[in-house]
Amino acid sequence: MTDTELRARLAMLSPDRRSELLDRLRTRRAADPGARSTARVPAGRSPDRPADLVMPLLSGSGGHAPVFFVHESSGSPLAYGALCRELPDGIPCQGISVPGLDRGALPRTVAEMAEAYADAVCEVSPEGPYRLVGWSVGGVLAHATAVRLRERGREVALLALLDTQGPAVLEEEPDAALLRAMFAENVALTAGQQPPAGSVAELAALDETAQADRVMDALKAAGLVPTGSASLLKRRMEVFRTIVATAAVWRPERYDGQIDLVLAETSDASVVDAWRTWTSGPVVRHDVPGDHYAMMRPPQVAESARTLGTLLLGRTK
């Protein structure tokens, strides 16, 4: 397996599965002093604890409060890896995964997720204050988590939403075929590739099993399924469906603090007004180069990190 394939497989694993795989790799490589470890994620916490949802993305120093990065539609926080590596030295970065990332029941509402994430960050950092970051739909989840923390009387020093559109507040969840088509597009664009060919109408004519198979076939044909990762990616499709569907019908509660909205240069300015509906505090806009996906990848991610780093260093409590 190449390093690229290994990183791709790790990106689709939950903290427990990732720790298990890395433990095996460490044991195997211990006999070879010349082998270089490809990852440094410590063993996972007990799944019975809220903090099991939290994994270290980057260690810190210098007494900085941790920054919690809430997963986006993939359910995993590893999309923030490049961003964290570009942040100023010493800032500890923690990622939050969705419950049920690998197996079992997924949360059915944003409220359920926010409650779990508030429990998790309070267990990891009992004293606070809390600094929350969310990209894309992760911003909706970060906002909901911040509301829960404030309801508990906790201090939220920073709520940064990275190119997060205002909540859609739909009456019904989007159609399954549309969500699966969106998943295929998201996988491709995240990898910097063009989405696979195919239409939502074609998918809608199939039953749900055939829809999932059609999407997987298209991703394989595009070279977007790492060797041996088909079952993991298929699970991620269902995770994506659940997160995007629940976020689409979520009606947020108002947050009582400032929202820092970091927008890609291609985003519409109306996003700022949309978020003003959901806070009693100011919404401060910060523009960065690139589109929704490019802002999280090199080279544009360096500017995104500079902007976020300035915000973090300015909220050093």
Order of alpha helices (4+ residues) and beta strands (2+ residues): alpha-alpha-beta-beta-alpha-beta-alpha-beta-alpha-beta-alpha-alpha-alpha-alpha-beta-alpha-beta-alpha
